[in-house]
Structures are given as C-alpha cells and as structure tokens.
Amino acid sequence: MPDTVERIPVAKGMQTVYMLPGMANRHGLIAGATGTGKTITLRVLAENFSAIGVPVFMADIKGDLSGLVKPGGDNQKVVERATELGLPGILPEGSPVTFWDVYGESGIPVRTTVSEMGPLLLSRILDLSDIQADVLTVLFRIADDRGLLLLDLKDLKAMARYCSDHAGDLKSQYGNISPASIGSIQRSLLNLEQQGGDRFFGEPALDVMDFLKTDASGRGMINILTADSLMQSPKLYATLLLWLMSELFEKFPEAGDLPKPKLVFFFDEAHLLFQDAPKMLEDRIVQVVRLIRSKGIGVYFVTQNPLDLPDPVLGQLGNRVQHALRAFTVKDQKNVKGAAQTLRPNPAFDTVEVITGLGTGEALISMLDEKGSPTPVERALVYPPHSRITPLTTEERSLVIRNSPFFAGYMNPVDRESAYEQLKKKAEMAPEVAEETKKKSPKPTASVPVDIFGSAAKSAARAMGSQLGREILRGVLGSLSGTRK
C-alpha cells in the first residue's frame, strides 16, 4: 500500500463525511443505543482500515462479525441503503481475518502468562479487595525475587500455598501475609478456573505483534476476538482487552506523525472497562490512551453513551460517530443533553433534538480535520459494508482457522517447568536436606526452617539471564508502582 492514502468515506448527508487516515490514531468513539447501527459502523470502519493496509483488532461480542471474511452486497438492507445514498451499487468484498478465542474453540487460542498479566490486572479479574490485592502483589514479588516463573494458574496456586505455609519466615522481609487473604485468593482462583479462565494463562503466550499481518495484496488483517462466551465474565473480558492494549503500548516503538495508523484497536462495550474500576487503575488507563497514539495506534471505544467514559478519556477521542439515543426518562434526557455537548455544534440544527430522532444507521458525525480540530457535526447515513452480514457457518469458520498462519504456533499448549514444578521438587527434597543437615550438625541447635531456595536455585536464576527477565517484566499496567524490572 502507498504511504499516501486517500480519505476514508464513512457516511453521506448533505455531503460525504470522510475520515483522514493521518488523524485516525487520534482515537475515536462510536456511541448509540442498542439497535441503532453501532455494529455496522464498526464493520464499515474496519473494512476501510483494512483496505488501506491498516490491521485492526476488534472483539465480536454478539457473534455477528465473522462474515467480514466473505464478500457481501446481496443483503436487501444493504441494497436499499446503497440506493438511498445514490450509489450505483456495493462492490462485494471480504477482508483478511484471523479469529482468536480465549477458550481455543472458535479461534486461535489467546494465552498469556500469569507473570505477564501482573498483579494489578489479575486482581481485577479475581475481584479482590484492596488488602487481598496487596497480598497478591507480595506473592508476585516473592516469586520474582526467587526466580520463579508464574506461567499458569497452578503456578500461582502453588505460590499461594508456599507463602501461606512460610508466612512466618517471610514476614520479616515482606510484611504480614494474612492467611485469610491467601484463602480468598485461592477461592477466587478456583472460581476463575471453573469459568474456564485457566485456559487463558499458559504458553505459548500471544505476541501482539502478530496482529500486524497484511495479506498478499497489502490489506490489513482484521483480528477478531470471539467474545460471546467471554462476555459472561465481564471483568475478564474488559481486563483482557485492557491487557492487550497495554501490551501494544509496551511493545510498539515511538512512531511520531504517520500517514496512517499502524493498528486500530476497537474496544466494544467500553463501559465495562471503567465499571467499578479503582482510581489507580482508571488513571493508568487514561495514561495508556493518552500515550499510545504516539506509537501509531488508534483506539476506538464503542459504547451506548459517551458519558459512560471518564472525561479525561472522552476528551482524547477526536473522531466521533454518535448514533441515536433514547430519552424515556428524566435521566435519559440529561444523558442525551450531555452526549450532545461532547460534539462540536452545527448551526444548521439542534444536536440535542436530532440525537433522539436519528434512524437506524444514521448518525451525527464529527471527524478531525487536517489541523487536528473536530469538524462541526454532520447528520449522515453510514455507508453500507462490502462484506457478508450473516455470520460464517461452523465449517466456514473452521476452514479459516485451520488456514491461519498462526494455527501451528498457538494451537497446542506447552507446559514447561515453572513455579509449580520447582516448588514441588524443592518440597520433596526438603526432608532429605533437613536430615542431612541434622547428621552433619556437631551439636543440637535451635530449629531453623529449611530454605527451599538455596544457592542452586539462585544460580539457576542467574543462568536463565535475559529469558527470566522477559518472563517477569511488568508493564505500565503490570505493577502497582508502574515501573519495569
């Protein structure tokens, strides 16, 4: 694809509304009530980004985006919209798609290690209290100090057992490790495991740079995370997408101003990200959103009302597509007024009045101009998509998955030696070490707990070198201090 790309046509009202690719990494918002056309707008933007060579990530929370891989154009509503817009027709065209799935059933498995996830985000998944989250942070610190890799849930459970059994010995260095908090963490881990969350933790871990693939013709890959089942655990869903976003932030180099983004990341059901989020986490999210655009990544939040997002985040979303909102109650009316105030007004109409009267697929749209300023809002009909509206059949999806270049690398889990195996081995050796020490002692001494992390373990940790360093890295959202080891 050429470096200079044309404007992206998004919708048509009194005039065609375009998005400038050079401003697409200034983030965006797709908002509107259920059934007003947000998913079609998401689909149209994804197709357009892919067509100019920009890879896309999105979550399919309703199971209706898989048809992006197949040519469309024959849907009656699509034909009617094309006619309404005065278009000669819609060119049927599919896009390159990779399906991903935490559970490994409807896509390439998405995994990460417990250590890469870090205590802050894991605490949110486990729904821990502040005190319990502090104890979890201590568990991670002890594992890091002793060179233990936390790869999957059994590693973390083994670490929790060890810290509980040796709480007295660890207290002088790490402070009090409450048995009650350990117990709560263990119960939360069991609950997560029962929900299938254990399949998310392990190896081979996802490399987010794999999202950047383009096909032979230069079209950007549309990476679709199957999330209809994942949405049954909203905090797991929201935290997973937040982790992915933070991984992109950590791994992408600074890019400066680009003619088009390196990647566009759509965050559907964005209100879940901030729901019951502690202030510390919300501040980190704001930080990531503010800084990630300098990496050439555009983040687009999809939600019902702009007011679902904190003001510091909302203020960074330059490209806006506002579908219809309903105003059945006094609270609804206030929300409509608040949503209207987030858009640059157009003197030709009353934004508050228009928002409630928009039809399906119609929107109030404001895009950034060449100077990075929002244009006055336009009332327009979103263009119809080129891809198939109906989802893929099971057989069609399976064929796409099997033909993925990532199928061989990610499908089969790997269980290498990590904290669980190391702690188990040390525990089995402990009685022998104690007995040998007792035989060599010239005279009885006070009982001393056996240190299962001896010089051999420290030597092994040093030998692991940079590999261990990579495993225990903490990113901007991976530790309470926000620093990297």
C-alpha positions in Angstrom: 0.0 0.0 0.0 1.3 3.5 -0.8 2.3 5.8 2.1 -0.1 8.4 0.9 -3.7 7.2 1.3 -7.0 8.8 0.3 -9.6 10.0 2.7 -11.9 7.3 4.0 -15.5 7.8 3.2 -17.6 7.0 6.2 -21.1 8.4 5.6 -23.1 10.7 3.5 -25.5 13.5 4.4 -25.6 16.9 2.8 -22.1 16.0 1.8 -19.8 13.0 2.1 -18.2 12.7 5.5 -14.6 11.5 5.5 -12.0 10.3 8.0 -8.4 11.4 7.4 -6.1 8.4 7.8 -3.4 10.7 9.2 -5.8 11.6 12.1 -7.1 8.1 12.7 -4.6 7.4 15.6 -6.2 10.4 17.5 -8.7 7.8 18.7 -12.4 7.8 18.3 -15.9 6.9 19.7 -18.8 5.0 18.3 -21.9 5.6 20.6 -25.6 4.9 20.5 -28.4 2.9 22.0 -28.8 -0.8 21.2 -30.0 -1.5 17.7 -29.1 1.9 16.2 -26.3 0.7 14.0 -23.1 0.8 16.0 -22.0 -2.7 14.8 -22.4 -1.7 11.1 -20.4 1.4 11.7 -17.7 -0.7 13.4 -17.7 -3.1 10.4 -17.5 -0.3 7.8 -14.6 1.4 9.6 -12.8 -2.0 10.0 -13.2 -2.7 6.2 -11.9 0.7 5.3 -8.9 0.5 7.5 -8.1 -3.0 6.2 -8.4 -1.7 2.6 -5.7 0.9 3.1 -3.3 -1.6 4.7 -4.1 -0.9 8.4 -4.5 -4.0 10.6 -7.5 -4.0 13.0 -8.3 -5.6 16.3 -11.9 -6.0 17.5 -14.0 -8.2 19.8 -17.1 -10.0 18.4 -19.4 -9.9 21.4 -22.6 -10.9 19.6 -21.1 -13.4 17.2 -22.1 -11.4 14.1 -18.8 -10.1 12.7 -17.4 -13.3 11.3 -18.9 -12.5 7.9 -16.2 -9.8 7.4 -14.1 -12.5 5.7 -16.7 -13.1 2.9 -17.9 -10.8 0.1 -21.4 -9.4 0.7 -23.5 -6.9 -1.2 -26.6 -9.1 -1.7 -28.3 -8.2 1.6 -31.6 -6.4 1.0 -31.0 -3.7 3.6 -27.5 -3.1 2.1 -29.0 -2.7 -1.4 -31.7 -0.4 0.0 -29.1 1.8 1.8 -26.9 2.0 -1.4 -29.9 3.1 -3.4 -30.8 5.7 -0.7 -27.3 7.1 -0.9 -27.4 7.3 -4.6 -24.7 4.7 -5.0 -24.5 2.6 -8.2 -24.0 -0.5 -6.0 -21.8 -2.0 -3.4 -18.7 -3.9 -4.5 -18.9 -7.3 -2.8 -15.6 -7.8 -1.0 -14.3 -9.7 2.0 -11.3 -8.9 4.2 -8.4 -11.0 5.6 -9.5 -12.2 9.0 -7.8 -14.1 11.9 -10.1 -15.5 14.6 -8.9 -15.5 18.2 -10.5 -17.2 21.2 -9.5 -17.3 24.9 -11.1 -20.8 25.1 -9.5 -22.0 21.9 -12.8 -23.3 20.4 -13.8 -20.7 17.8 -10.4 -19.2 17.0 -6.6 -19.4 17.6 -6.0 -19.6 21.4 -5.2 -16.4 23.2 -2.9 -17.0 26.1 -0.6 -15.0 28.4 1.4 -15.9 31.4 0.3 -15.0 34.9 3.6 -13.1 35.3 3.0 -11.1 32.1 -0.5 -10.2 33.3 0.8 -8.9 36.6 -0.9 -8.4 39.9 -2.9 -5.2 39.2 -4.9 -6.6 36.3 -5.1 -10.0 37.8 -6.6 -8.5 41.0 -9.3 -7.0 38.9 -10.1 -10.3 37.2 -10.2 -12.1 40.6 -12.3 -9.2 42.0 -10.0 -8.9 45.0 -10.3 -6.3 47.8 -7.5 -3.7 48.2 -6.0 -5.8 51.0 -6.2 -9.0 49.1 -4.7 -7.2 46.0 -1.7 -6.1 48.2 -1.1 -9.7 49.3 -1.2 -10.8 45.6 1.4 -8.2 44.8 3.6 -9.6 47.6 3.2 -13.1 46.1 4.4 -11.8 42.7 7.3 -10.0 44.4 8.4 -13.2 46.3 8.2 -15.2 43.0 10.3 -12.5 41.2 12.9 -12.4 44.0 13.3 -16.1 43.9 13.4 -16.5 40.1 10.2 -18.5 39.9 8.2 -18.3 36.7 4.5 -17.8 37.2 3.1 -19.1 33.9 -0.3 -20.6 34.6 -2.8 -20.8 37.4 -1.3 -23.9 39.0 2.0 -21.9 39.4 0.1 -19.1 41.2 -1.8 -21.6 43.4 1.5 -23.3 44.3 3.0 -19.9 45.2 0.0 -19.0 47.3 0.4 -22.4 49.2 4.1 -21.8 49.7 3.6 -18.2 51.1 0.8 -19.5 53.4 3.0 -22.3 54.7 6.0 -20.0 55.2 4.2 -16.8 56.2 6.2 -16.6 59.5 9.5 -16.9 57.7 8.6 -14.3 55.1 7.1 -11.8 57.5 10.4 -10.0 58.3 11.2 -9.3 54.7 7.7 -8.9 53.1 5.4 -8.0 56.0 2.4 -9.8 57.2 0.8 -12.3 54.8 -2.7 -12.8 56.0 -3.9 -16.4 55.9 -7.4 -15.1 55.3 -6.3 -13.1 52.3 -4.4 -16.1 50.9 -7.6 -18.1 51.4 -9.6 -15.6 49.5 -7.1 -15.5 46.6 -7.2 -19.3 46.4 -11.0 -19.3 46.3 -11.0 -16.7 43.6 -8.5 -18.7 41.6 -10.7 -21.8 41.9 -13.7 -19.8 40.7 -11.8 -18.4 37.7 -10.6 -22.0 36.8 -14.2 -23.2 36.9 -15.2 -20.5 34.5 -12.6 -21.7 32.0 -10.2 -18.8 32.7 -7.4 -21.2 33.3 -7.1 -21.7 29.6 -6.1 -18.0 29.2 -3.0 -18.5 31.3 -0.1 -20.5 29.9 2.2 -20.9 26.9 2.7 -20.3 24.1 1.8 -16.7 25.1 0.3 -14.4 22.5 2.7 -12.0 20.8 0.5 -8.9 20.0 2.9 -8.1 17.1 1.2 -10.9 15.3 -1.8 -8.6 14.9 0.2 -6.6 12.3 -0.1 -9.1 9.5 -1.2 -8.0 6.0 -2.2 -10.2 3.1 -0.6 -10.6 -0.3 -2.4 -7.6 -1.7 -1.4 -5.4 1.2 -4.8 -5.4 3.0 -4.5 -5.2 6.8 -5.6 -8.2 8.9 -8.8 -7.9 10.8 -8.2 -9.7 14.1 -11.5 -10.8 15.6 -11.6 -12.0 19.2 -14.6 -14.3 19.7 -16.2 -12.9 22.8 -19.8 -14.1 23.0 -18.9 -16.6 25.7 -16.2 -14.4 27.3 -18.8 -11.7 27.9 -20.4 -14.0 30.5 -17.4 -12.9 32.6 -17.4 -9.1 32.0 -14.4 -8.3 34.2 -12.3 -11.0 32.4 -13.4 -9.6 29.1 -12.6 -6.0 30.0 -9.3 -6.8 31.7 -8.2 -9.0 28.7 -8.7 -6.1 26.3 -7.0 -3.7 28.6 -4.1 -6.1 28.9 -3.9 -6.4 25.1 -3.9 -2.6 24.8 -1.2 -2.2 27.4 0.9 -4.9 25.6 0.6 -2.9 22.4 1.7 0.2 24.2 4.7 -1.6 25.7 5.9 -3.3 22.5 5.4 -0.6 19.8 8.2 1.9 19.4 7.5 5.6 19.2 6.3 6.5 15.7 5.5 10.2 15.5 3.1 11.5 12.9 2.2 8.8 10.3 0.2 8.9 7.1 -2.0 6.2 8.6 -2.0 4.2 11.8 0.0 1.0 12.4 -3.0 -0.6 14.0 -6.6 0.4 15.0 -7.9 -1.2 18.3 -11.7 -1.2 18.8 -12.9 -1.6 22.4 -16.5 -2.7 22.4 -18.7 -2.5 25.5 -16.2 0.1 26.7 -18.2 1.0 29.8 -17.1 -2.3 31.3 -13.5 -1.1 31.4 -14.4 1.6 33.9 -17.2 -0.1 35.8 -16.1 -0.3 39.5 -12.5 0.4 38.5 -10.4 1.8 41.3 -9.0 5.3 40.8 -5.4 3.9 40.4 -6.5 1.7 37.5 -8.6 4.4 35.9 -5.5 6.7 36.0 -3.4 4.1 34.3 -6.0 3.6 31.6 -6.0 7.4 30.9 -2.2 7.3 30.7 -2.2 4.5 28.2 -4.9 6.1 26.0 -3.0 9.4 26.1 0.4 8.0 25.2 -0.5 5.1 22.8 -1.3 7.4 19.9 2.4 8.3 19.7 3.0 4.7 18.9 0.8 4.9 15.8 -2.1 3.1 17.4 -5.7 4.4 17.3 -8.1 3.3 20.0 -11.9 3.5 19.3 -14.3 3.0 22.2 -17.7 1.5 21.4 -20.4 2.2 24.0 -24.0 3.3 24.4 -23.5 6.8 25.7 -20.3 9.0 25.7 -20.9 9.7 29.3 -20.1 6.1 30.0 -16.4 7.1 29.7 -14.4 9.3 32.1 -13.9 12.9 31.0 -10.1 12.5 30.7 -10.6 9.6 28.2 -13.5 11.2 26.4 -11.5 14.3 25.8 -9.0 12.3 23.8 -11.4 10.8 21.3 -11.2 13.1 18.3 -13.3 11.1 15.7 -16.9 10.7 16.8 -19.9 8.7 15.4 -23.0 9.3 17.5 -26.0 7.1 16.7 -29.4 7.6 18.2 -30.1 7.8 21.9 -33.4 7.3 23.7 -34.9 9.7 26.2 -37.7 7.9 28.0 -36.9 9.3 31.5 -35.6 12.4 33.0 -32.2 10.7 33.5 -32.2 9.7 29.8 -32.9 13.3 28.8 -29.9 14.5 30.9 -27.7 11.9 29.2 -28.9 13.0 25.8 -28.0 16.6 26.5 -24.7 15.6 28.0 -23.9 13.5 24.9 -24.8 16.4 22.6 -22.5 18.7 24.4 -19.5 16.4 23.6 -19.9 17.2 19.9 -19.0 20.4 18.1 -22.3 22.0 17.3 -23.6 22.7 13.8 -25.7 25.9 13.5 -27.9 24.2 10.9 -29.7 22.0 13.5 -30.2 21.4 17.3 -28.0 18.5 18.2 -30.0 17.6 21.3 -33.2 17.3 19.3 -31.6 15.4 16.4 -29.9 12.7 18.5 -33.3 11.2 19.6 -34.7 11.2 16.1 -31.9 9.5 14.2 -32.9 6.4 12.2 -31.1 3.1 12.2 -27.7 3.5 10.5 -27.9 7.3 10.7 -25.5 9.2 12.9 -24.1 12.6 14.0 -20.5 12.5 12.8 -17.6 14.8 13.6 -14.1 13.9 12.3 -10.8 15.6 12.8 -9.6 17.9 10.1 -6.0 18.4 8.7 -5.1 20.5 11.7 -6.5 18.1 14.3 -9.6 20.1 15.1 -13.0 18.5 15.2 -15.3 19.4 12.4 -18.9 20.7 13.0 -21.1 17.6 13.5 -22.9 16.4 10.3 -26.1 14.3 10.2 -25.4 11.5 7.8 -26.2 7.9 6.8 -23.3 5.5 7.3 -22.2 3.7 4.2 -23.2 0.0 3.9 -20.5 -2.6 4.3 -18.9 -4.6 1.5 -18.7 -7.9 3.5 -21.3 -10.5 4.2 -23.7 -9.5 7.0 -24.6 -13.1 8.0 -22.1 -15.0 10.3 -20.0 -17.8 9.0 -21.1 -21.4 9.4 -19.1 -23.6 11.8 -17.5 -25.3 8.8 -16.5 -21.9 7.1 -15.0 -20.6 10.4 -13.1 -23.9 10.9 -11.6 -23.6 7.5 -10.4 -20.0 8.1 -8.9 -21.1 11.5 -7.0 -24.1 10.0 -5.6 -21.9 7.2 -4.3 -19.3 9.6 -0.5 -18.8 9.6 -0.8 -18.9 13.4 -2.6 -22.2 13.7 0.5 -24.4 14.2 2.3 -22.0 16.5 -0.5 -21.4 19.0 -2.9 -24.3 19.0 -1.0 -26.8 21.2 -0.3 -25.6 24.8 3.2 -26.0 26.3 3.7 -26.8 29.9 7.4 -26.2 30.8 8.9 -26.3 34.2 7.9 -23.3 36.3 6.9 -22.4 39.9 4.6 -25.4 40.4 7.2 -27.9 39.4 10.1 -26.1 41.1 8.2 -25.7 44.4 7.1 -29.3 44.3 10.6 -30.6 43.7 12.0 -28.4 46.5 9.3 -29.6 48.9 10.1 -33.2 48.1 13.8 -32.6 48.7 13.3 -30.7 51.9 13.1 -33.7 54.3 16.3 -35.2 52.9 18.1 -31.8 53.2 16.9 -31.5 56.8 18.0 -35.0 57.7 21.4 -34.5 56.1 21.9 -31.2 57.9 21.0 -32.8 61.2 23.6 -35.6 60.7 26.3 -33.0 60.0 25.5 -30.8 63.0 28.1 -31.2 65.7 25.5 -30.4 68.4 21.8 -29.7 68.7 20.8 -26.2 67.6 17.5 -24.3 67.5 15.1 -25.4 64.8 15.6 -23.4 61.6 13.2 -23.5 58.7 14.6 -25.1 55.6 15.2 -22.5 52.9 13.9 -24.2 49.7 15.5 -21.5 47.6 19.2 -22.3 48.1 22.3 -21.3 46.2 21.4 -23.8 43.4 18.1 -22.1 42.7 19.9 -18.7 42.7 22.5 -19.9 40.3 19.8 -21.3 38.0 18.0 -18.0 38.1 21.2 -16.2 37.1 21.8 -18.7 34.3 18.3 -18.0 32.9 19.5 -14.5 32.3 17.5 -12.4 29.9 14.9 -15.1 29.4 13.8 -14.8 33.1 13.9 -11.0 32.7 11.5 -11.2 29.8 9.2 -13.5 31.8 8.9 -11.3 34.8 8.6 -7.9 33.1 5.9 -5.6 34.4 4.5 -3.1 32.0 2.6 0.1 32.6 -0.4 -1.8 33.9 1.6 -4.7 35.3 2.6 -3.5 38.8 1.4 -1.1 41.4 4.5 1.0 41.1 4.2 1.3 37.3 7.9 0.6 36.9 9.6 -2.1 34.9 12.1 -4.5 36.4 
